[in-house]
Amino acid sequence: MNASTFKVALRGLLRRKFFTFISLFGIAFTLLMILIVSALVDDAVGPQPPESHGDRTLYVTGMRLSGPSWTNTSGAGYGFLDAELRDLPGAERVSFYTMPSQAVSYVDGRKLKSFLKRTDAAFWKILDFTFLEGGPLTAEDDQNVNFVAVINQSTRDRFFGGQPALGKTLEIAGQRFRVTGVVRDVASTRFLIFADVWVPIATMKGDAWRHDTLGGFGALVLAKDRRDFPALQAEFASRVRRHPISDPAHFNRLDGTLDTLFGSVARSAFDLPADDDSKFALSASAKLRIGIIVFAVLFMALPAINLVNINLSRILDRSSEIGVRKAFGATSRTLVAQFVAENVMLTLIGGVFALVAAILVLAAINASGVIPYARLGVNFRVLFWGLVAAIFFGVFSGAYPAWRMSRLHPADALRGHAS
C-alpha cells in the first residue's frame, strides 16, 4: 500500500463521519479495556522488580493433606520446608517466608493496620528490592532472633511522618522492632512477596511452627538455570511423596508442587490439586493461557462482529463509487487495499485514543489506592498486546466487507445494487 492509498482511505473515512465515529468509539473502548487488563496482569506476574529473577524462580505456595474422609489445604509448613528444601539439588538459593497477615499497631492513639511478613536472609538475595534507607535482614538477625524490621515507604510515612526511620522502633502485632531498612513500596498484586513490614522468621511466637507439615509458609527456589526446572520439580515431587505424614489416622497422602509464578496463579485460578507428575504444573499453566486467549477472543468478538456490520454498511453504501472506479479500470485488488487501509487507519486512530485513555485511567487507579501501592502503567509488553488486539480488529472487521465489495459487478454497483 502506498501513500495515495491511505490518502484515498482518509477521504473515505471523512466522507461517512457517522459510521466512522461509531466504529472509532467501539474500537477505542474495546482496546482500552484490553490495555487495562493487560496492565493489571503484567503488574501481577510480569517480569519486573523485585522479582527480577522470575525467569529462574520457582515457588511453593500451597500443600494438601488428604485422606478417606478429611482434606486439609493450606500453605506449606516450616517443618516440611526445612526438611525437604534446604539441600534441593540444582537450586542456587532457597528462601522461606510467611504469607502476609494483617497486624495492628497503635501510634499516637491511631489504630494502624499493616501487612506483616516474616522472611529469612535468602529472601532478600533472591529478590531485587529498592532500598531507600539501610539494608536487608541478615542471616545473623534470624540466628540471633534480632527484633529488627524492613518497612516500606508508605509505612515510614504512616509511622514516622515521612522522616528517616533508620534506627527507630515500631510496635506491630504486640512486638517491638528496630527499623534497619526502608524499601520502595511493592504493589499488593505481587501477592507472594508483598508486605508493609518484613521481620525475621525466628521472631515468631512459640516453637510449634518449626515442626509443621502444613502452615502459613511459602518458599522461593532460585534455579541456577531455567533448564533445571524439570529436574527441580521432579525432585521436589519425589520428596513430597516420601515425606512422613504426621497424622496417618486421618490422612494418607501429601501433595505439593514447585511451580513458576504463572503456574501458581494457574493452579489457584482452577483450584487444581497437586499432582505427583511434575508436568502437571505446565498443564495448569497451559489451561490458564488457553482460558485467557479464549476470554480475550470472546471479549473482542462481539464488538468486532458489530464493526463488521458497520463496515459492511459503510462500504456497500458507496456502491456507486465502487462501480465508477471499476468502470474506469480499478481492480478488485486495488479496491480491497483501499478499504482495508481505511479499516487499518481507523483501528490505529482508535488505538491512539485507547492508549491515551488507558494512561489516564491507570494513573487514576494508582492514585485512588484501590490496589495498594499499585504502579500500573503501559510498558512495551502491554503495548504489544494492544497492538495484537488492534491487528485483530483491523483484519477481522475489515476483511469480509472488503471481500464483499470486491465481488460487486460494475453495472450492479452503478445501479446501487449491493447484493
C-alpha positions as CSV (number, residue, x, y, z in Angstrom):
1,M,0.0,0.0,0.0
2,N,1.4,3.4,-1.0
3,A,0.7,6.9,0.3
4,S,-2.0,7.6,-2.2
5,T,-4.0,4.6,-1.0
6,F,-4.0,6.0,2.5
7,K,-5.0,9.5,1.3
8,V,-8.0,8.0,-0.5
9,A,-8.8,5.9,2.6
10,L,-8.7,9.0,4.8
11,R,-11.1,10.9,2.5
12,G,-13.4,7.9,2.5
13,L,-13.5,7.9,6.3
14,L,-14.2,11.6,6.5
15,R,-17.0,11.2,3.9
16,R,-19.0,8.9,6.2
17,K,-18.5,10.7,9.6
18,F,-21.3,9.0,11.5
19,F,-20.2,5.5,10.6
20,T,-16.6,6.5,11.3
21,F,-17.5,7.8,14.7
22,I,-19.4,4.7,15.7
23,S,-16.6,2.4,14.5
24,L,-13.9,4.6,16.2
25,F,-15.8,4.6,19.6
26,G,-16.2,0.8,19.5
27,I,-12.6,0.2,18.7
28,A,-11.2,2.6,21.2
29,F,-13.4,1.4,24.1
30,T,-12.6,-2.3,23.5
31,L,-8.8,-1.6,23.1
32,L,-9.0,0.5,26.3
33,M,-10.3,-2.5,28.3
34,I,-7.7,-4.8,26.8
35,L,-4.9,-2.4,27.7
36,I,-6.2,-2.0,31.3
37,V,-6.5,-5.8,31.8
38,S,-3.1,-6.3,30.2
39,A,-1.5,-3.8,32.6
40,L,-3.1,-5.5,35.6
41,V,-1.9,-8.9,34.5
42,D,1.6,-7.6,33.8
43,D,1.8,-5.9,37.1
44,A,0.9,-9.1,38.9
45,V,3.0,-11.7,37.0
46,G,5.2,-9.8,34.5
47,P,9.0,-9.8,34.8
48,Q,9.8,-6.7,36.9
49,P,11.5,-5.8,40.2
50,P,11.6,-7.0,42.9
51,E,11.1,-10.3,41.1
52,S,13.8,-9.6,38.6
53,H,14.9,-13.2,38.5
54,G,11.4,-14.5,37.9
55,D,12.6,-16.5,34.8
56,R,14.7,-18.6,37.2
57,T,12.4,-18.7,40.2
58,L,10.0,-21.5,41.3
59,Y,7.5,-21.2,44.2
60,V,5.9,-23.4,46.8
61,T,2.6,-21.8,47.6
62,G,0.4,-24.5,48.9
63,M,0.2,-28.1,50.2
64,R,-2.6,-30.6,50.7
65,L,-3.1,-33.4,53.1
66,S,-5.9,-35.8,52.1
67,G,-7.4,-39.0,53.3
68,P,-10.6,-41.1,53.0
69,S,-12.7,-38.5,54.9
70,W,-10.6,-35.5,55.5
71,T,-8.8,-32.9,53.4
72,N,-6.6,-30.1,54.7
73,T,-5.3,-27.4,52.3
74,S,-3.1,-24.5,53.3
75,G,0.4,-23.1,52.9
76,A,3.4,-25.2,53.5
77,G,4.7,-25.8,57.0
78,Y,8.1,-24.7,58.1
79,G,8.9,-28.2,59.3
80,F,8.3,-29.6,55.8
81,L,10.2,-26.9,54.0
82,D,13.2,-27.1,56.4
83,A,13.4,-30.9,56.0
84,E,12.9,-31.1,52.2
85,L,14.1,-27.9,50.5
86,R,17.4,-26.9,52.2
87,D,19.6,-29.1,50.1
88,L,17.5,-29.3,46.9
89,P,19.9,-30.2,44.0
90,G,20.2,-27.6,41.3
91,A,19.0,-24.7,43.5
92,E,21.2,-21.7,43.8
93,R,19.2,-20.2,46.7
94,V,16.2,-21.3,48.7
95,S,14.1,-18.9,50.9
96,F,11.2,-19.4,53.3
97,Y,8.7,-16.8,54.2
98,T,5.2,-16.5,55.7
99,M,2.2,-15.4,53.8
100,P,1.3,-11.7,54.6
101,S,-1.0,-11.3,57.5
102,Q,-2.7,-8.2,58.8
103,A,-1.4,-6.9,62.0
104,V,-2.4,-3.9,64.2
105,S,-0.3,-1.1,65.6
106,Y,-1.2,1.9,67.7
107,V,0.6,5.2,67.1
108,D,-0.3,8.4,68.9
109,G,-3.8,7.0,69.6
110,R,-4.3,5.9,66.0
111,K,-5.0,2.3,65.0
112,L,-2.9,1.4,62.0
113,K,-3.3,-1.9,60.1
114,S,-0.3,-3.2,58.2
115,F,0.6,-6.4,56.4
116,L,3.4,-8.3,58.1
117,K,5.6,-10.9,56.5
118,R,8.4,-12.9,58.2
119,T,11.3,-13.9,56.0
120,D,14.9,-15.3,56.1
121,A,18.0,-13.7,54.7
122,A,17.9,-15.5,51.4
123,F,14.6,-13.8,50.6
124,W,16.5,-10.5,50.2
125,K,19.2,-12.1,48.0
126,I,16.7,-13.7,45.6
127,L,14.6,-10.6,45.2
128,D,15.6,-7.2,44.0
129,F,14.1,-4.6,46.4
130,T,15.0,-1.0,46.0
131,F,16.3,0.3,49.4
132,L,15.7,3.9,50.3
133,E,17.4,3.6,53.7
134,G,19.5,0.9,55.3
135,G,19.7,-2.7,54.2
136,P,18.0,-6.1,54.3
137,L,17.6,-8.6,57.0
138,T,20.6,-10.8,57.5
139,A,21.2,-14.4,58.5
140,E,22.5,-13.2,61.9
141,D,19.2,-11.5,62.5
142,D,17.4,-14.8,62.1
143,Q,20.0,-16.8,64.0
144,N,20.2,-14.4,66.9
145,V,16.4,-13.7,67.0
146,N,17.0,-10.0,66.4
147,F,13.9,-7.9,66.6
148,V,14.6,-5.8,63.5
149,A,12.4,-4.9,60.6
150,V,12.4,-3.7,57.0
151,I,9.5,-1.4,56.2
152,N,8.1,0.1,53.0
153,Q,8.0,3.7,52.2
154,S,4.3,4.1,53.0
155,T,4.8,2.5,56.4
156,R,7.6,5.0,57.1
157,D,5.1,7.8,56.2
158,R,2.4,6.5,58.4
159,F,4.5,5.7,61.4
160,F,7.2,8.4,61.3
161,G,5.6,11.2,59.2
162,G,7.9,10.6,56.3
163,Q,11.0,11.3,58.4
164,P,14.0,9.0,58.2
165,A,13.2,5.7,60.0
166,L,16.5,4.0,60.3
167,G,17.2,3.0,63.9
168,K,13.7,3.9,65.1
169,T,11.4,1.4,66.6
170,L,7.8,0.4,65.8
171,E,5.3,-1.8,67.5
172,I,3.3,-4.3,65.5
173,A,1.4,-7.5,66.4
174,G,2.4,-7.0,70.0
175,Q,6.1,-6.9,69.3
176,R,8.6,-4.1,69.0
177,F,11.1,-4.0,66.2
178,R,14.0,-1.7,65.3
179,V,14.0,-0.5,61.7
180,T,17.1,-1.5,59.7
181,G,15.8,-0.8,56.2
182,V,13.2,1.1,54.2
183,V,12.2,-0.1,50.7
184,R,10.2,1.2,47.9
185,D,6.5,0.1,48.0
186,V,5.7,-3.2,46.3
187,A,2.2,-3.5,44.8
188,S,-0.2,-5.8,46.5
189,T,-0.7,-7.6,43.2
190,R,2.7,-9.2,43.9
191,F,0.9,-11.2,46.5
192,L,3.7,-13.7,47.3
193,I,6.3,-11.1,48.3
194,F,4.1,-8.1,49.2
195,A,4.1,-6.7,52.7
196,D,4.3,-3.4,54.7
197,V,6.7,-4.8,57.3
198,W,9.2,-7.7,56.9
199,V,10.8,-9.2,60.0
200,P,12.9,-12.4,60.7
201,I,11.1,-15.7,60.8
202,A,12.7,-16.5,64.2
203,T,10.7,-13.7,65.9
204,M,7.5,-15.8,65.6
205,K,6.0,-16.6,68.9
206,G,6.2,-20.1,70.3
207,D,8.1,-23.0,68.7
208,A,5.4,-25.5,67.4
209,W,5.6,-23.9,63.9
210,R,9.1,-25.3,63.4
211,H,7.7,-28.8,63.1
212,D,4.5,-28.3,61.0
213,T,3.9,-30.1,57.7
214,L,1.2,-27.6,56.7
215,G,1.1,-24.0,57.8
216,G,1.3,-20.4,56.7
217,F,4.7,-20.6,54.8
218,G,5.8,-20.4,51.2
219,A,9.2,-20.9,49.6
220,L,11.2,-19.4,46.8
221,V,13.7,-21.6,44.9
222,L,16.2,-19.8,42.6
223,A,17.4,-22.2,40.0
224,K,20.9,-21.9,38.6
225,D,19.4,-22.2,35.1
226,R,15.8,-22.3,33.8
227,R,16.7,-25.6,32.1
228,D,16.9,-27.1,35.6
229,F,13.2,-26.6,36.3
230,P,12.1,-30.1,35.3
231,A,14.7,-31.7,37.4
232,L,13.9,-29.5,40.4
233,Q,10.2,-30.2,40.1
234,A,10.7,-33.9,39.8
235,E,13.0,-34.0,42.8
236,F,10.5,-31.9,44.8
237,A,7.6,-34.2,43.8
238,S,9.7,-37.2,44.9
239,R,10.4,-35.6,48.3
240,V,6.7,-34.8,48.8
241,R,5.8,-38.4,48.2
242,R,8.2,-39.8,50.8
243,H,7.7,-37.1,53.4
244,P,6.3,-38.7,56.6
245,I,2.6,-38.0,57.3
246,S,2.2,-36.9,60.9
247,D,-1.5,-38.0,61.3
248,P,-1.8,-41.3,59.3
249,A,-5.1,-42.0,61.2
250,H,-6.8,-39.3,59.1
251,F,-4.5,-38.6,56.2
252,N,-2.7,-40.9,53.7
253,R,-1.5,-38.5,51.0
254,L,0.6,-35.3,50.9
255,D,0.6,-33.2,47.8
256,G,2.5,-30.1,46.8
257,T,4.1,-28.5,43.8
258,L,7.0,-26.4,42.8
259,D,5.6,-24.0,40.2
260,T,6.6,-20.9,38.3
261,L,4.7,-17.8,39.3
262,F,2.3,-18.2,36.4
263,G,1.8,-21.9,37.2
264,S,1.0,-21.0,40.8
265,V,-1.6,-18.5,39.7
266,A,-3.0,-21.0,37.2
267,R,-3.4,-23.7,39.9
268,S,-5.2,-21.2,42.2
269,A,-7.4,-20.0,39.4
270,F,-8.6,-23.5,38.5
271,D,-8.4,-24.8,42.1
272,L,-6.4,-27.7,40.8
273,P,-4.9,-30.3,43.3
274,A,-1.3,-31.0,43.3
275,D,-0.2,-34.0,41.2
276,D,2.7,-36.3,41.6
277,D,3.7,-35.7,37.9
278,S,5.8,-32.5,37.7
279,K,4.4,-31.8,34.3
280,F,1.0,-31.2,35.9
281,A,2.1,-27.6,36.7
282,L,2.7,-27.0,33.0
283,S,-0.8,-28.3,32.2
284,A,-2.2,-25.8,34.7
285,S,-0.3,-23.0,33.0
286,A,-1.5,-24.2,29.6
287,K,-5.1,-24.2,30.8
288,L,-4.8,-20.7,32.1
289,R,-3.2,-19.4,28.9
290,I,-6.0,-21.1,26.9
291,G,-8.5,-19.5,29.2
292,I,-7.0,-16.1,28.8
293,I,-6.9,-16.4,25.0
294,V,-10.5,-17.7,24.8
295,F,-11.7,-14.9,27.1
296,A,-9.8,-12.3,25.0
297,V,-11.2,-13.6,21.7
298,L,-14.8,-13.7,23.1
299,F,-14.4,-10.3,24.6
300,M,-13.3,-8.9,21.2
301,A,-15.6,-11.0,19.1
302,L,-18.9,-9.1,19.8
303,P,-17.5,-5.6,19.1
304,A,-15.6,-7.0,16.1
305,I,-18.8,-8.5,14.7
306,N,-20.6,-5.2,15.2
307,L,-17.8,-3.5,13.4
308,V,-18.1,-5.9,10.5
309,N,-21.7,-5.0,10.1
310,I,-21.0,-1.3,10.4
311,N,-18.1,-1.5,7.9
312,L,-20.2,-3.6,5.5
313,S,-22.9,-0.9,5.6
314,R,-20.3,1.8,5.2
315,I,-18.7,0.1,2.2
316,L,-21.8,-1.0,0.4
317,D,-23.3,2.5,0.9
318,R,-20.6,3.5,-1.5
319,S,-21.5,1.1,-4.2
320,S,-21.9,3.8,-6.8
321,E,-18.4,5.0,-6.1
322,I,-17.2,1.4,-6.4
323,G,-19.0,1.0,-9.8
324,V,-17.4,4.1,-11.2
325,R,-13.9,3.1,-10.1
326,K,-14.4,-0.4,-11.5
327,A,-15.7,1.1,-14.8
328,F,-12.6,3.2,-15.1
329,G,-10.3,0.1,-14.6
330,A,-9.8,-0.2,-10.9
331,T,-9.0,-3.8,-10.0
332,S,-10.6,-5.7,-7.1
333,R,-7.2,-5.9,-5.5
334,T,-6.9,-2.0,-5.6
335,L,-10.3,-1.5,-4.1
336,V,-9.7,-4.2,-1.4
337,A,-6.4,-2.5,-0.5
338,Q,-8.2,0.9,-0.1
339,F,-10.9,-0.4,2.2
340,V,-8.5,-2.5,4.3
341,A,-6.3,0.6,4.5
342,E,-9.3,2.6,5.8
343,N,-10.0,0.0,8.4
344,V,-6.4,-0.2,9.5
345,M,-6.2,3.6,9.7
346,L,-9.4,3.6,11.7
347,T,-8.1,0.9,14.1
348,L,-4.8,2.8,14.6
349,I,-6.6,6.0,15.4
350,G,-8.8,4.2,17.8
351,G,-5.7,2.6,19.3
352,V,-4.1,6.0,19.9
353,F,-7.3,7.2,21.7
354,A,-7.3,4.0,23.7
355,L,-3.7,4.4,24.7
356,V,-4.2,8.0,25.9
357,A,-7.3,6.9,27.8
358,A,-5.5,3.9,29.3
359,I,-2.7,6.0,30.6
360,L,-5.2,8.4,32.3
361,V,-7.3,5.5,33.7
362,L,-4.3,3.6,35.1
363,A,-2.9,6.8,36.7
364,A,-6.3,7.3,38.3
365,I,-6.3,3.7,39.7
366,N,-2.8,4.3,41.1
367,A,-3.9,7.5,42.8
368,S,-7.1,6.0,44.1
369,G,-5.4,3.4,46.3
370,V,-7.9,0.7,45.2
371,I,-4.9,-1.5,44.6
372,P,-2.4,-0.8,47.4
373,Y,0.9,0.6,46.1
374,A,-0.1,-0.1,42.5
375,R,2.2,1.3,39.8
376,L,0.2,0.3,36.8
377,G,1.4,1.6,33.5
378,V,1.7,1.0,29.8
379,N,5.0,-0.7,29.0
380,F,6.3,-2.5,25.9
381,R,4.6,-5.8,26.9
382,V,1.2,-4.1,27.4
383,L,1.7,-2.2,24.1
384,F,2.4,-5.4,22.4
385,W,-0.9,-7.0,23.4
386,G,-2.7,-3.8,22.5
387,L,-1.1,-4.0,19.0
388,V,-2.1,-7.6,18.7
389,A,-5.7,-6.6,19.5
390,A,-5.6,-3.7,17.1
391,I,-4.4,-6.0,14.3
392,F,-7.2,-8.5,15.2
393,F,-9.7,-5.7,14.8
394,G,-8.3,-4.4,11.6
395,V,-8.1,-7.7,9.9
396,F,-11.3,-9.3,11.3
397,S,-13.6,-6.4,10.9
398,G,-12.2,-5.3,7.5
399,A,-11.5,-8.4,5.5
400,Y,-15.1,-9.7,5.0
401,P,-16.6,-6.3,4.0
402,A,-13.7,-5.7,1.6
403,W,-14.2,-9.2,0.1
404,R,-18.0,-8.5,-0.4
405,M,-17.2,-5.2,-2.0
406,S,-14.6,-6.7,-4.4
407,R,-17.3,-9.1,-5.8
408,L,-19.7,-6.3,-6.9
409,H,-20.2,-6.2,-10.7
410,P,-19.6,-2.7,-12.1
411,A,-23.1,-2.5,-13.7
412,D,-24.9,-3.6,-10.5
413,A,-22.7,-1.2,-8.4
414,L,-23.6,1.7,-10.6
415,R,-27.3,0.9,-10.3
416,G,-26.9,0.9,-6.5
417,H,-27.4,-2.9,-6.2
418,A,-25.2,-4.1,-3.3
419,S,-26.2,-7.7,-3.2
